[in-house]
Amino acid sequence: MTAEGGFSTEERLARLEARAEISDLVARYAQGADRKNDPAILGPLFADDATWSAEGFGTLVGRDAIAAGLAAVAAERVLWSIHYMVSPLVELAEDGLTARCHWYLWELCTMAGEGTAATDSWFGGWYDSELAKTDRGWRFTRVTLDVRLQGEANPPWQLKKPVRM
């Protein structure tokens, strides 16, 4: 900070870059989620001691546990998905080394049935996260999904062949 209390040009640039990197992290999270919670994509987004939680899905602690646990959710419960991560709001700490990020989730998915056929569903809520700048770049230290809406899609999805990005 400058003596006047404002950020210097270099600090302002660093803060803009941090916001862009955090927004990219949210986008990569969506990519990994839409690839059946690919642990190779999701794992590197988290700090070593991070936590991930969502009511109905549990709490996962540690990067490896998060990557494996989310992959298990995709294999067992969420059979297909497309995530729309909407309006990420990045709040950087004054020191530029930690941040919070909130965004809305709108998801189309196919959920495994318990003894029944899979169900195409709407899924919505919001994410609340904390992040830290590490020697590997920005990483999530905590991600919490607050599910607010889930319902059956009627008529069901008519999926075309998968698109790879």
Secondary structure, DSSP 8 states (H G I E B T S, - for coil): --TTSS--HHHHHHHHHHHHHHHHHHHHHHHHHTTTS-HHHHGGGEEEEEEEEETTTEEEESHHHHHHHHHHHHHHTEEEEEEEEEEEEEEE-TTSSEEEEEEEEEEEEEE--SSS--EEEEEEEEEEEEEEEETTEEEEEEEEEEEEEEEE-SS-----S----
